[in-house]
C-alpha cells in the first residue's frame, strides 16, 4: 500500500478536533518535528555526561530544522517534541571506520522508524590527521555535512516523503455548503495565505476525509484537487485570501471516480488533512499577475 495512505488513528483524531475551529489568520503549514541523535557509541563517548550529549543533540536538531525550513519551504520545521508527529529523524551511525548520517520520516505514532536515507560523511582515513571531532566540534561538523552531503544526495527523496506523509494543514473551507449542485462549485479554500504561498496556486493537493453515510463509517476518502491559480477570501474570515482548489477525483478503497459522479457524497465527508500532491512549477509564473 502506498505510504500516503498510512494515516494513523492518532492523526485522524487530532486533526478532526482541530478542524472544528475556524482560523482567524492564514494558517501556517503543520509542524514537522526534527530530531538528531548520536547512535554511534564511538562518537557519543566524547561527551562527559549523558546530559551533555542530549544538549548537543537538541542543539543539532534545532540547526537541522532551520536548514530544512530553507530547503523544503512549504513545511514548518521545528525542534522535536515528545509524542508529536510527523517526525523527521536524523542520527549519526558508524561502521567500519565510516561515519554516516541516516534519516527517516515517521508520519505517526507506532509507525516504523527504519532508515530510509543516508549519506557517508567521513570515510576510512578521513580523520587520520585531524582525529575524530570533539564534543565541541561535532555539532558544527554534523550541520556542515548535512548541507554539503546529506541534502544534495537525499533532498528529492525527502521532499517526496514530505509530500506524501507530512500534511500541510488540517482545515479547509468548502466554497459552497456541501453538497454542491454543480462541478464548478466543487471547490474549497485552503487556509494557506496567498501572499506567502501563491507559488502553490496551481499545484495538486490531496484532501484526506472521513466518510460517514447513513450513520456508518465508510472509511478514508481522498479528494485529488488542483489549484485554480486564483486566491479567494477564506469563508467566515475575509481578512486573508487562501488557495482555491477544484476537486477533480474522488478516491475510496483505490476506486477512483470523477468528481461529477459523486457531488452528493461531498456532503457526507469530513476533511481532516491536506497534502501537497505535486508542485506545479508554473505556479511561480502566476504570482506576479495574480489579484489579491
DRENMIDREN-56289 format. One record per residue (C-alpha): residue in one letter; x, y, z. Coordinates in Angstrom, 2 decimals, decimal comma. Layout:
N
@residuo->A u->X v->Y w->Z
...
***
This chain:
292
@residuo->X u->0,00 v->0,00 w->0,00
@residuo->X u->1,26 v->3,44 w->-0,91
@residuo->X u->2,80 v->5,22 w->2,07
@residuo->X u->0,48 v->8,23 w->1,72
@residuo->X u->-2,38 v->6,05 w->2,90
@residuo->X u->-0,67 v->5,12 w->6,16
@residuo->X u->-2,70 v->7,61 w->8,18
@residuo->X u->-2,62 v->6,85 w->11,86
@residuo->X u->-5,72 v->6,96 w->14,07
@residuo->X u->-3,89 v->9,43 w->16,26
@residuo->X u->-3,55 v->11,87 w->13,36
@residuo->X u->-7,19 v->11,44 w->12,41
@residuo->X u->-8,35 v->12,12 w->15,97
@residuo->X u->-6,17 v->15,18 w->16,49
@residuo->X u->-6,94 v->16,80 w->13,17
@residuo->X u->-10,67 v->16,26 w->13,46
@residuo->X u->-10,65 v->18,12 w->16,76
@residuo->X u->-8,52 v->20,91 w->15,34
@residuo->X u->-10,67 v->21,04 w->12,22
@residuo->X u->-13,70 v->22,14 w->14,22
@residuo->X u->-12,24 v->25,60 w->14,67
@residuo->X u->-12,27 v->28,43 w->12,13
@residuo->X u->-8,82 v->30,01 w->11,76
@residuo->X u->-8,61 v->33,73 w->12,39
@residuo->X u->-5,47 v->34,21 w->10,29
@residuo->X u->-3,81 v->32,39 w->7,42
@residuo->X u->-2,77 v->29,01 w->8,71
@residuo->X u->0,90 v->28,10 w->8,64
@residuo->X u->1,60 v->24,57 w->7,40
@residuo->X u->1,53 v->21,91 w->10,08
@residuo->X u->4,74 v->21,31 w->12,00
@residuo->X u->7,33 v->18,69 w->11,12
@residuo->X u->9,39 v->17,80 w->14,20
@residuo->X u->13,12 v->17,38 w->13,60
@residuo->X u->15,39 v->15,31 w->15,83
@residuo->X u->19,01 v->14,24 w->15,90
@residuo->X u->20,76 v->11,50 w->17,88
@residuo->X u->24,27 v->10,12 w->18,29
@residuo->X u->23,74 v->6,41 w->17,73
@residuo->X u->27,45 v->5,85 w->17,19
@residuo->X u->28,85 v->4,79 w->20,57
@residuo->X u->32,29 v->5,94 w->19,49
@residuo->X u->31,06 v->9,46 w->18,78
@residuo->X u->28,94 v->9,56 w->21,92
@residuo->X u->31,97 v->8,77 w->24,11
@residuo->X u->33,38 v->12,26 w->23,61
@residuo->X u->30,66 v->13,72 w->25,85
@residuo->X u->31,38 v->13,84 w->29,57
@residuo->X u->27,80 v->13,14 w->30,62
@residuo->X u->24,58 v->11,88 w->29,11
@residuo->X u->23,13 v->15,33 w->29,68
@residuo->X u->25,93 v->16,91 w->27,62
@residuo->X u->25,15 v->14,51 w->24,81
@residuo->X u->21,44 v->15,27 w->24,97
@residuo->X u->22,08 v->19,01 w->24,92
@residuo->X u->24,29 v->18,62 w->21,85
@residuo->X u->21,63 v->16,51 w->20,14
@residuo->X u->18,96 v->19,14 w->20,82
@residuo->X u->21,22 v->21,90 w->19,51
@residuo->X u->21,92 v->19,97 w->16,32
@residuo->X u->18,22 v->19,17 w->15,92
@residuo->X u->17,38 v->22,89 w->16,07
@residuo->X u->20,06 v->23,68 w->13,50
@residuo->X u->18,86 v->20,94 w->11,14
@residuo->X u->15,28 v->22,20 w->11,48
@residuo->X u->16,41 v->25,62 w->10,29
@residuo->X u->18,21 v->24,09 w->7,30
@residuo->X u->15,14 v->22,03 w->6,44
@residuo->X u->12,96 v->25,13 w->6,63
@residuo->X u->15,14 v->26,76 w->3,99
@residuo->X u->15,37 v->23,69 w->1,75
@residuo->X u->11,76 v->22,49 w->2,00
@residuo->X u->9,96 v->25,82 w->2,28
@residuo->X u->6,34 v->24,67 w->2,21
@residuo->X u->6,52 v->22,93 w->5,59
@residuo->X u->7,19 v->24,31 w->9,05
@residuo->X u->10,14 v->22,57 w->10,74
@residuo->X u->10,69 v->22,82 w->14,48
@residuo->X u->12,79 v->21,05 w->17,08
@residuo->X u->11,44 v->17,69 w->18,18
@residuo->X u->8,87 v->17,31 w->20,95
@residuo->X u->7,72 v->14,07 w->22,64
@residuo->X u->4,73 v->12,36 w->21,01
@residuo->X u->4,48 v->14,94 w->18,22
@residuo->X u->4,30 v->13,83 w->14,59
@residuo->X u->5,34 v->13,69 w->11,81
@residuo->X u->8,99 v->13,40 w->12,82
@residuo->X u->11,95 v->13,88 w->10,51
@residuo->X u->14,67 v->11,94 w->12,33
@residuo->X u->18,42 v->12,11 w->11,73
@residuo->X u->21,14 v->10,17 w->13,51
@residuo->X u->24,88 v->9,60 w->13,34
@residuo->X u->25,92 v->5,99 w->12,82
@residuo->X u->29,33 v->4,40 w->12,35
@residuo->X u->30,55 v->1,14 w->10,84
@residuo->X u->34,00 v->0,03 w->9,63
@residuo->X u->35,52 v->3,47 w->10,21
@residuo->X u->32,77 v->5,14 w->8,18
@residuo->X u->30,56 v->7,78 w->9,78
@residuo->X u->27,24 v->8,44 w->8,15
@residuo->X u->24,09 v->10,44 w->8,79
@residuo->X u->20,98 v->8,32 w->8,40
@residuo->X u->17,42 v->9,56 w->8,38
@residuo->X u->13,75 v->8,69 w->8,11
@residuo->X u->10,32 v->10,29 w->8,24
@residuo->X u->7,88 v->8,87 w->10,79
@residuo->X u->4,32 v->10,03 w->9,99
@residuo->X u->2,64 v->8,95 w->13,22
@residuo->X u->2,86 v->7,08 w->16,49
@residuo->X u->3,64 v->3,36 w->16,16
@residuo->X u->4,76 v->3,82 w->12,55
@residuo->X u->8,13 v->2,24 w->11,57
@residuo->X u->11,26 v->4,31 w->12,07
@residuo->X u->13,59 v->2,27 w->9,85
@residuo->X u->16,33 v->4,06 w->7,96
@residuo->X u->15,22 v->5,37 w->4,58
@residuo->X u->18,14 v->7,54 w->3,52
@residuo->X u->21,77 v->8,08 w->4,43
@residuo->X u->24,95 v->9,85 w->3,36
@residuo->X u->28,52 v->8,98 w->4,34
@residuo->X u->30,22 v->12,00 w->5,87
@residuo->X u->33,61 v->10,59 w->6,91
@residuo->X u->35,26 v->7,61 w->5,23
@residuo->X u->38,27 v->5,45 w->6,20
@residuo->X u->41,31 v->7,68 w->6,59
@residuo->X u->39,41 v->10,97 w->6,50
@residuo->X u->40,10 v->11,63 w->10,18
@residuo->X u->43,63 v->10,23 w->10,41
@residuo->X u->45,30 v->13,61 w->10,64
@residuo->X u->42,65 v->15,63 w->12,44
@residuo->X u->41,29 v->12,92 w->14,72
@residuo->X u->37,60 v->12,44 w->15,47
@residuo->X u->35,55 v->15,55 w->16,22
@residuo->X u->35,21 v->16,55 w->19,84
@residuo->X u->32,18 v->17,34 w->21,96
@residuo->X u->32,63 v->20,97 w->20,94
@residuo->X u->33,10 v->20,38 w->17,21
@residuo->X u->30,66 v->17,54 w->16,48
@residuo->X u->27,65 v->19,90 w->16,18
@residuo->X u->29,27 v->22,09 w->13,54
@residuo->X u->30,61 v->19,05 w->11,67
@residuo->X u->27,14 v->17,49 w->11,57
@residuo->X u->25,50 v->20,69 w->10,31
@residuo->X u->28,19 v->21,23 w->7,69
@residuo->X u->27,93 v->17,64 w->6,46
@residuo->X u->24,16 v->17,95 w->6,38
@residuo->X u->24,38 v->20,89 w->3,99
@residuo->X u->27,10 v->19,62 w->1,66
@residuo->X u->26,46 v->15,86 w->1,69
@residuo->X u->23,09 v->14,85 w->3,12
@residuo->X u->20,88 v->17,34 w->1,31
@residuo->X u->22,48 v->17,05 w->-2,15
@residuo->X u->22,12 v->13,27 w->-2,01
@residuo->X u->18,74 v->12,90 w->-0,33
@residuo->X u->16,70 v->16,10 w->-0,71
@residuo->X u->14,47 v->14,87 w->-3,54
@residuo->X u->13,63 v->11,65 w->-1,70
@residuo->X u->12,92 v->13,59 w->1,50
@residuo->X u->10,74 v->16,07 w->-0,39
@residuo->X u->8,73 v->13,22 w->-1,92
@residuo->X u->8,20 v->11,69 w->1,54
@residuo->X u->7,09 v->15,05 w->2,94
@residuo->X u->4,54 v->15,45 w->0,16
@residuo->X u->3,12 v->12,00 w->0,88
@residuo->X u->3,26 v->11,89 w->4,67
@residuo->X u->3,53 v->15,39 w->6,14
@residuo->X u->0,24 v->17,30 w->5,82
@residuo->X u->0,33 v->20,99 w->5,04
@residuo->X u->-2,69 v->21,53 w->7,23
@residuo->X u->-5,96 v->20,22 w->8,60
@residuo->X u->-8,53 v->22,92 w->7,92
@residuo->X u->-10,33 v->23,53 w->4,63
@residuo->X u->-13,42 v->25,57 w->3,79
@residuo->X u->-15,82 v->24,47 w->1,01
@residuo->X u->-16,71 v->27,32 w->-1,34
@residuo->X u->-20,41 v->26,41 w->-1,02
@residuo->X u->-22,19 v->24,47 w->1,68
@residuo->X u->-21,87 v->20,76 w->0,76
@residuo->X u->-23,08 v->19,08 w->-1,25
@residuo->X u->-22,53 v->21,29 w->-4,31
@residuo->X u->-25,03 v->21,00 w->-7,13
@residuo->X u->-22,56 v->21,58 w->-9,95
@residuo->X u->-18,95 v->20,70 w->-10,64
@residuo->X u->-17,76 v->24,31 w->-10,72
@residuo->X u->-18,82 v->24,65 w->-7,08
@residuo->X u->-16,95 v->21,51 w->-6,01
@residuo->X u->-14,17 v->23,67 w->-4,64
@residuo->X u->-12,54 v->24,52 w->-1,36
@residuo->X u->-10,25 v->27,19 w->0,01
@residuo->X u->-7,08 v->26,02 w->1,72
@residuo->X u->-6,06 v->28,35 w->4,57
@residuo->X u->-2,56 v->28,96 w->3,22
@residuo->X u->-2,15 v->32,70 w->2,96
@residuo->X u->-1,95 v->33,62 w->-0,71
@residuo->X u->0,55 v->36,38 w->0,00
@residuo->X u->3,02 v->33,77 w->1,17
@residuo->X u->2,04 v->30,57 w->-0,67
@residuo->X u->0,79 v->31,81 w->-4,04
@residuo->X u->3,52 v->29,79 w->-5,77
@residuo->X u->1,38 v->26,74 w->-4,94
@residuo->X u->-1,67 v->28,30 w->-6,58
@residuo->X u->-1,87 v->25,77 w->-9,45
@residuo->X u->-0,38 v->22,76 w->-7,68
@residuo->X u->-2,10 v->19,45 w->-6,97
@residuo->X u->-3,31 v->18,59 w->-3,46
@residuo->X u->-4,74 v->15,52 w->-1,76
@residuo->X u->-7,51 v->16,24 w->0,74
@residuo->X u->-8,00 v->13,38 w->3,21
@residuo->X u->-11,51 v->12,95 w->4,57
@residuo->X u->-13,57 v->10,59 w->6,70
@residuo->X u->-16,73 v->9,31 w->5,01
@residuo->X u->-19,83 v->8,60 w->7,04
@residuo->X u->-23,04 v->7,54 w->5,31
@residuo->X u->-26,33 v->6,52 w->6,89
@residuo->X u->-24,65 v->6,51 w->10,29
@residuo->X u->-21,94 v->4,09 w->9,19
@residuo->X u->-18,24 v->4,78 w->8,82
@residuo->X u->-17,22 v->4,17 w->5,22
@residuo->X u->-13,51 v->4,84 w->5,65
@residuo->X u->-10,98 v->7,15 w->4,05
@residuo->X u->-11,75 v->9,29 w->1,00
@residuo->X u->-9,05 v->11,20 w->-0,86
@residuo->X u->-10,09 v->14,18 w->-2,94
@residuo->X u->-7,45 v->14,78 w->-5,59
@residuo->X u->-7,63 v->18,50 w->-6,26
@residuo->X u->-5,87 v->21,19 w->-8,28
@residuo->X u->-5,33 v->24,85 w->-7,50
@residuo->X u->-7,28 v->27,21 w->-9,75
@residuo->X u->-4,50 v->29,78 w->-9,78
@residuo->X u->-6,72 v->32,38 w->-8,11
@residuo->X u->-6,88 v->33,46 w->-4,47
@residuo->X u->-10,20 v->33,60 w->-2,63
@residuo->X u->-11,25 v->35,15 w->0,66
@residuo->X u->-11,39 v->32,49 w->3,33
@residuo->X u->-15,07 v->31,80 w->4,16
@residuo->X u->-16,03 v->33,22 w->7,53
@residuo->X u->-12,83 v->35,23 w->7,71
@residuo->X u->-12,38 v->37,86 w->5,00
@residuo->X u->-9,10 v->39,14 w->6,44
@residuo->X u->-6,97 v->36,91 w->4,23
@residuo->X u->-7,11 v->35,05 w->0,93
@residuo->X u->-6,31 v->31,36 w->0,66
@residuo->X u->-5,60 v->28,95 w->-2,19
@residuo->X u->-8,69 v->27,84 w->-4,11
@residuo->X u->-8,71 v->24,23 w->-5,27
@residuo->X u->-11,03 v->22,39 w->-7,63
@residuo->X u->-11,93 v->18,82 w->-6,67
@residuo->X u->-11,15 v->16,50 w->-9,60
@residuo->X u->-11,09 v->12,88 w->-8,44
@residuo->X u->-12,83 v->11,02 w->-5,58
@residuo->X u->-10,78 v->8,03 w->-4,37
@residuo->X u->-12,14 v->5,41 w->-1,98
@residuo->X u->-10,54 v->1,99 w->-1,41
@residuo->X u->-8,43 v->2,50 w->-4,55
@residuo->X u->-11,55 v->3,10 w->-6,65
@residuo->X u->-11,43 v->6,46 w->-8,42
@residuo->X u->-14,35 v->8,44 w->-9,80
@residuo->X u->-14,55 v->11,83 w->-11,47
@residuo->X u->-15,96 v->14,43 w->-9,13
@residuo->X u->-19,14 v->15,00 w->-11,18
@residuo->X u->-20,16 v->11,43 w->-10,35
@residuo->X u->-20,06 v->11,97 w->-6,59
@residuo->X u->-21,32 v->15,51 w->-5,94
@residuo->X u->-23,93 v->14,26 w->-3,47
@residuo->X u->-21,34 v->12,31 w->-1,45
@residuo->X u->-19,36 v->15,50 w->-0,85
@residuo->X u->-21,95 v->16,31 w->1,80
@residuo->X u->-21,11 v->13,11 w->3,69
@residuo->X u->-17,38 v->13,60 w->4,25
@residuo->X u->-15,33 v->15,42 w->6,89
@residuo->X u->-11,89 v->16,61 w->5,69
@residuo->X u->-9,13 v->16,31 w->8,26
@residuo->X u->-5,82 v->16,88 w->6,44
@residuo->X u->-4,47 v->18,09 w->3,13
@residuo->X u->-1,18 v->17,23 w->1,46
@residuo->X u->0,86 v->18,69 w->-1,38
@residuo->X u->0,49 v->16,04 w->-4,06
@residuo->X u->2,55 v->17,66 w->-6,80
@residuo->X u->4,02 v->21,13 w->-7,08
@residuo->X u->3,33 v->22,93 w->-10,35
@residuo->X u->6,46 v->24,86 w->-11,36
@residuo->X u->4,21 v->27,11 w->-13,47
@residuo->X u->2,67 v->28,40 w->-10,28
@residuo->X u->5,71 v->30,61 w->-9,78
@residuo->X u->4,92 v->32,40 w->-13,03
@residuo->X u->1,38 v->33,22 w->-11,91
@residuo->X u->2,41 v->35,10 w->-8,80
@residuo->X u->3,24 v->38,43 w->-10,39
@residuo->X u->-0,08 v->38,78 w->-12,22
@residuo->X u->-2,49 v->37,26 w->-9,71
@residuo->X u->-5,06 v->39,50 w->-7,99
@residuo->X u->-5,03 v->39,79 w->-4,19
***
